[in-house]
Amino acid sequence: MRKLLLFSALMTGSVAIPALARGTWTLQGVEYSVDTLYHATVGPGTTETELRIEATVDGTQIVNNIFYTVTDLANPY
């Protein structure tokens, strides 16, 4: 039964799959550590992503979470 539910959830796109992407960005001379926390299909042709960026500037820890969606406007649904 669990396999059937998991398969069904994967086919409908309702399961979040962690992207586990890490890297660094340099913005205005500051190097940020970037981690993808969440990436999932939230509707037909639409995905949601959450990133966390962290840096230390002059001894101060900077942490920002970024949330964004991408929508395929050519998708009829």
C-alpha positions as CSV (number, residue, x, y, z in Angstrom):
1,M,0.0,0.0,0.0
2,R,2.8,2.4,0.8
3,K,4.4,1.9,-2.6
4,L,1.1,2.6,-4.3
5,L,0.7,5.9,-2.3
6,L,4.2,7.0,-3.0
7,F,3.9,6.2,-6.7
8,S,0.6,8.1,-6.8
9,A,2.0,11.1,-5.1
10,L,5.0,11.1,-7.4
11,M,2.8,10.9,-10.5
12,T,0.7,13.9,-9.3
13,G,3.7,16.0,-8.5
14,S,2.7,16.6,-5.0
15,V,5.9,15.4,-3.3
16,A,8.8,17.8,-2.6
17,I,12.1,16.4,-3.7
18,P,15.1,18.1,-2.0
19,A,17.5,19.5,-4.6
20,L,20.4,19.4,-2.2
21,A,22.3,22.0,-4.2
22,R,25.0,23.9,-2.5
23,G,27.4,26.5,-3.9
24,T,28.8,30.0,-3.5
25,W,27.8,33.3,-5.1
26,T,29.9,36.5,-5.1
27,L,27.7,39.6,-4.9
28,Q,29.3,43.1,-4.7
29,G,32.6,41.5,-3.4
30,V,30.9,39.4,-0.7
31,E,31.0,35.6,-1.0
32,Y,27.7,34.0,0.0
33,S,27.2,30.3,0.8
34,V,24.0,29.2,-1.0
35,D,21.9,26.2,-0.2
36,T,18.7,25.0,-1.8
37,L,16.3,24.1,1.0
38,Y,13.2,23.2,-1.0
39,H,12.1,22.7,-4.6
40,A,8.8,21.3,-5.6
41,T,6.1,21.3,-8.2
42,V,3.2,23.2,-6.7
43,G,0.8,23.2,-9.6
44,P,0.6,22.6,-13.4
45,G,3.7,24.2,-14.9
46,T,4.6,25.9,-11.6
47,T,7.5,25.2,-9.2
48,E,8.5,26.8,-5.9
49,T,12.1,27.1,-4.6
50,E,13.5,28.2,-1.3
51,L,17.2,29.2,-1.0
52,R,19.2,30.2,2.0
53,I,22.2,32.5,1.5
54,E,24.7,33.1,4.3
55,A,27.8,35.3,4.6
56,T,29.9,37.0,7.3
57,V,30.7,40.6,6.7
58,D,32.8,42.6,9.3
59,G,32.1,39.9,11.9
60,T,28.4,40.1,11.4
61,Q,26.5,36.9,10.2
62,I,24.1,37.6,7.4
63,V,21.4,35.1,6.7
64,N,18.6,35.5,4.1
65,N,15.9,33.1,2.9
66,I,14.7,33.6,-0.7
67,F,11.4,32.2,-1.9
68,Y,10.4,32.2,-5.6
69,T,8.1,30.5,-8.0
70,V,8.6,29.8,-11.7
71,T,5.5,29.5,-13.9
72,D,5.3,28.2,-17.5
73,L,2.9,30.6,-19.1
74,A,2.6,28.3,-22.1
75,N,1.0,25.6,-19.9
76,P,-2.7,25.7,-20.6
77,Y,-3.5,24.5,-17.1
